[in-house]
């Protein structure tokens, strides 16, 4: 009996070994259900080669009975196991901007006004809790990546991955214990995020209390794990790096990467001997971040698999039945039912739902849901937000799992150069939850050629009226034409001077309340105290004058103000779509100095629109005027220059130097063509026109032909330190050209 049992098991035992594929013909009629497992290694962008391999596997007619993957192998394998076809995967990865996803570069449209201001100001942000500088656990939180996976897998209802259309497992690493973790159940989107959380690039992912990172740290090639599921044949695709030669190891990072690869490369070589089909695409010319070369990587995977097409077809011949796949519907709309929150200990429900902007029991789109999640992520109050969908009749209940950030204090840094403020370095201290759960205090100290500071305190009340206080000190020095001095203080040019050195000091404090109709639309009211002082070196020959400077103007001003802002531009510095409106009215009262009541009104409007592929246009207009009889030159509108952070009534105007044009009212128009010729690099053609004149609106000259014009051609680049601009400009009126240089974010 025992001998007969062994004889019956013999074909199975033989089949479970490293089978010579030439023996397949003799086993066609054995009656055994041949099971084929697919193993996909990690490799970042190089893992896109898996899609090309899957195309050939489908072409050969093979039925895959189990998939195991790590990192990008888990992502491709998990989506394929969930029902996506190779053509769908090809399309998904071709149309996805992975550089944006990886950097957690949230679209500007998802950010509030305050978050936009923050992201368009600081280059480097470091945690500073307990007065200790720390480095983030990853360059990216991985929120964008998770949002993509969750949308693609929103139709997956099973929690047991063996119940997927193709049973599936993936590998992660427990950061605390150093142990390998096999993920076979739970939320598939979260599992894929954990398996692909490349250390230092992505923050760890939490599942069942475990702190998980990339499975490739311990097991980048789960051959044994898939074999253990009863698979008779293993097809393995390896996109790991090979060891590099000494001439390719030019940096410390490359050497460290080589050392870290010793174990996984050695392990992969051993495991490759335990497979029936081993496919290694040519990926030596690509890196883990070569997503922009995805098409070539996929082609290389297809080429490597096609070299094994005959062996693959032989495997298909011994499988019973036929294997076909139908495309799954990629979800775009969703009907949200109840909204449940888990993990929000600090932040109340109305704060979260106010940012989410999703209504219960209404149809919405995944784009709107992702935008809401981005709104929450952009606050910086959450490390990550995961969600699940559960059936509720025709609706799907949404459960958000919030991972609140424990980080309260940050140090932020930036640097800038322009031709007005010169070289500037910014250090910022930001403290959340200083007095209340939803407040934020921020202090900028700007050092360089001109010492400045900015302080802001803000209580965010969400959809209700928020309250803020701000204070700033701003100063600069600039050579100006003597005509400017004569215009503003009426002095005679006794010394026949051409230029003098102007020193401008501004101290401004505001208290205000504002509310938001949408994240792009806000209005507010407030009160402002402003101290202005403008001086030059003494230029009047008078032996009785001992001071080293002449005071052009010195004012203590108090005003009430109101403002309205709408901003849907996709980029502050190089907009290609959207519109912008800003309007403000200040009414000045004689609380401190003796002057009559007067008012200043100013507004700006702009619109950007794509014109051709990579070409967009922008058209805008500005208007400002002062009412009343007070002749306060410090509050005139000053046009000229480019590249600096504008304050008060200083405005950019190409073709003229700083402070060249001045009056109590102005109107300006601008037209710009932006050719985005390569990635984040722009060729800009700009024309601006203006009338600048006292009482411009009352004389009617604002409708006349512009008195001033300027034209420029420039290069602009979006870099890690912010926008870099080099512009050449020319004005037909002065027949002079001016170069402008601006480096880094404006502050």
Secondary structure, DSSP 4 states (H G I P E B T S, - for coil): -HHHHHHHHHHHHHHTS---GGGGGGGTTS-----EEEEE---GGGGGHHHHHHHHHHHHTPPP-EEEEETHHHHHHHHHHTT--HHHHHHHHHH--HHHHHTT---GGGS-HHHHHHHTT-SEEEE-GGG-----SEEE--HHHHHHHHHHTTT---SBGGGSSSEEEEEEEETTT--EEEE-BS-HHHHHHHHT--TEEE--EEETTEEEEEGGGT-S--HHHHHTTT-SEEEEE--PPPPPPGGG--SHHHHHHHHHHHHHHHHHHHHHTT-SEEE----TT--TT-GGGHHHHHHHHHHHHHTTHHHHHHHHHHS-S-----PPPPP-EEEEEEEEEES-SSS-HHHHHHHH---TTEEEEHHHHHHHHHHHHHTT-EEEEEEEEEEETTEEEEEEEEEE----EEEEEEEEEETTTEEEEEEEEEEESSSSTTEEEEEEEEEESS-EEEEEEEE--TTS-EEEEEEEEEEEEEEEEHHHHHHHH----TT--SEEEEEEEEEEEEEEEEEEEETTEEEEEEEEEEEEEEEEE--S--TT---SEEEEEEEEEEEEEEEEEEE--S-SSS--SEEEEEEEEEEEE-SSS----EEEEEEEEEEEEEEETTEEEEEEEEEEEEESS---GGGSEEE-B-SSPP-TTEE-BTTS-TT-EEESEEEEEEEEEEEEEETTEEEEEEEEEEEE-TTHHHHTGGGSPPSEEEEEEEEEEEETTEEEEEEEEEETTTTEEEEEEEES---
